[in-house]
Amino acid sequence: MRVPGGWWLVAGRAARVRFRVLRGCTCLLAVLATGCGYSLAGRGTFLPDYIKIVGVPTFTNRTAIFNLETTLTQKVRAEFIGRGKYQILPQATGVDALLTGEVTSVSIVPASFAANQLASRYALTMSARIELRDMRENKVLWENPGVTFRQEYEATSGRNAVDAAAFFQQDTNALDRMASEFARTIVSAILEAF
């Protein structure tokens, strides 16, 4: 005599039991993983707990690009503020940590050419020195004396510009895009200790 439901009924119960065991193990692993030190990128920091106020005075500009230091400094401040953990001030005094920067060079070279031998794309390279100093302990927390940032841009309106100052005058959005990416890179490197 056959039992109604047959072997597939037994298999169904076994599958439900396996599912419950698997779900329980997954929950257990999730609980254990929360205490293992992992965190979302962009949320962790290696800075000491007592650092609450970071001074970001205007960077020094050793290039011929007008207003480059102001744009970069504003973008770095905005990126720090966007992380929401620190109060950012524009001065070097009365702060827990001080971020200083010096833009040492900017160059632009053609990266690709159109059929008419005019540059269709430019590679912009910027170098800077960045340092974050703990003002309480008077020690360097993070530094990079040779930050190099490179980005490519499409040529604008068929114009040819191998001078970075002329390029930024032709494409004002390029400086803004470059500064935003530079700030994101620097702040991430500082806060995530890369």
Secondary structure in CASP SS format (residue, H / E / C, confidence):
PFRMAT SS
TARGET T0000
AUTHOR 0000-0000-0000
METHOD secondary structure of the structure
MODEL  1
M C 1.00
R C 1.00
V C 1.00
P C 1.00
G C 1.00
G H 1.00
W H 1.00
W H 1.00
L H 1.00
V H 1.00
A H 1.00
G H 1.00
R H 1.00
A H 1.00
A H 1.00
R H 1.00
V H 1.00
R H 1.00
F H 1.00
R H 1.00
V H 1.00
L H 1.00
R H 1.00
G H 1.00
C H 1.00
T H 1.00
C H 1.00
L H 1.00
L H 1.00
A H 1.00
V H 1.00
L H 1.00
A H 1.00
T C 1.00
G C 1.00
C C 1.00
G C 1.00
Y C 1.00
S C 1.00
L C 1.00
A C 1.00
G C 1.00
R C 1.00
G C 1.00
T C 1.00
F C 1.00
L C 1.00
P C 1.00
D C 1.00
Y C 1.00
I C 1.00
K C 1.00
I E 1.00
V E 1.00
G E 1.00
V C 1.00
P C 1.00
T C 1.00
F C 1.00
T E 1.00
N E 1.00
R C 1.00
T C 1.00
A C 1.00
I C 1.00
F C 1.00
N C 1.00
L H 1.00
E H 1.00
T H 1.00
T H 1.00
L H 1.00
T H 1.00
Q H 1.00
K H 1.00
V H 1.00
R H 1.00
A H 1.00
E H 1.00
F H 1.00
I H 1.00
G H 1.00
R H 1.00
G C 1.00
K C 1.00
Y C 1.00
Q E 1.00
I E 1.00
L E 1.00
P C 1.00
Q C 1.00
A C 1.00
T C 1.00
G C 1.00
V C 1.00
D C 1.00
A E 1.00
L E 1.00
L E 1.00
T E 1.00
G E 1.00
E E 1.00
V E 1.00
T E 1.00
S E 1.00
V E 1.00
S E 1.00
I E 1.00
V E 1.00
P E 1.00
A E 1.00
S E 1.00
F E 1.00
A C 1.00
A C 1.00
N C 1.00
Q C 1.00
L C 1.00
A E 1.00
S E 1.00
R E 1.00
Y E 1.00
A E 1.00
L E 1.00
T E 1.00
M E 1.00
S E 1.00
A E 1.00
R E 1.00
I E 1.00
E E 1.00
L E 1.00
R E 1.00
D E 1.00
M C 1.00
R C 1.00
E C 1.00
N C 1.00
K E 1.00
V E 1.00
L E 1.00
W E 1.00
E E 1.00
N E 1.00
P E 1.00
G E 1.00
V E 1.00
T E 1.00
F E 1.00
R E 1.00
Q E 1.00
E E 1.00
Y E 1.00
E E 1.00
A C 1.00
T C 1.00
S C 1.00
G C 1.00
R C 1.00
N C 1.00
A C 1.00
V C 1.00
D C 1.00
A H 1.00
A H 1.00
A H 1.00
F H 1.00
F H 1.00
Q H 1.00
Q H 1.00
D C 1.00
T H 1.00
N H 1.00
A H 1.00
L H 1.00
D H 1.00
R H 1.00
M H 1.00
A H 1.00
S H 1.00
E H 1.00
F H 1.00
A H 1.00
R H 1.00
T H 1.00
I H 1.00
V H 1.00
S H 1.00
A H 1.00
I H 1.00
L H 1.00
E C 1.00
A C 1.00
F C 1.00
END
